[in-house]
Amino acid sequence: MAQGLLHEVDHLRDELQEFYHVLRRGEGDVAGAVARLRAAISRAEPMIVVPPDQVVTMALEQRWGYLQLVSLLQSARVEVERCSRN
């Protein structure tokens, strides 16, 4: 699980960085970046469906990856929502 979790962290972080890069440039396919970010969110969300008591029993590496993924998911959701309103 730890390896898959860390892979999802890396993937979501990369998609979020690419999304921000497209926005900063002010050119490019913003809609495409939003779609890729939505896809990354959908792919990562199942990884955080862990009962809270199991988070405590995770190995440190797993716990750290889990917390990173939760944080990145929240940031990505906020950005997708913000773009959806515009």
N, C-alpha and C positions, 0 to 999 in steps of 0.2 A: 504493500500500500504506500509506503513512504516514497518509493521511486516514482510511482504514478502521480502522487500528490505533488512532488517537487517538479515533475514534468509539466503538470497543469499550471503551477505557479509561474514557471518560466514562460509558458505559452501565453497565459493571460497578461503577464507583465509586458511581453513583446507586443502583443496586440494593443494594449493600452498606450504604450510608448509610440507605436506607429500612428494611432489615432491622434494623440497630441501633436505629433510631427505634422500630420496633414492639416490640423487646425492652425498651427503656428505659421505654416507656409502660406495659408490663405488661398491656396490653389489645390487642385487635385479633386479627387472623388471623395467628398465628405460623406455622402450617402453610402458609398462602398465601405468606407472606414467604419461607419456606424454598423453596417450589416456584419462586417467581420468581427466587430466587438460584441455584437449580440450573439453571434455564433460561438465565440469564445466563452461568453457567459453561460450559454446553454450547455456547453461541453464541461465547464468547471463546476457548475452548481451541484451535480450529483455527488461530487467529492466532499462536499461539506455537510452532507446529511449524515451526521454522526451524533448519537446520543451524547449529551453533555458529560455523563459519567464516564464514557469511553475516552473522551478527550484527555481526562486526567491520567488514564492508564496508558496513553500513547507514549512511545519513546520520544525523547526530547526532539530529535530530528523531525519526527512526524508532527509533533505538536507545533513546532516552529513553522513548518510548511502549512499546516492547517490554518494557523493564525494569519500567515501571509496571504493565503488564498482568500480567506474571509475579508481581509482588508482590501485586497485588489478587487474582489467582486463588488464590494460596496462602492469603491471609486468608479468602477466601470458602469455599474447601474446608474449612479448619479449622472455620469456623462451622457449615457444613452437617453435618460429621461430629459436632461437639459436640451439635447439636440432634438428630441421629439416635440418639445414645446415650441421650438423655433420654426 
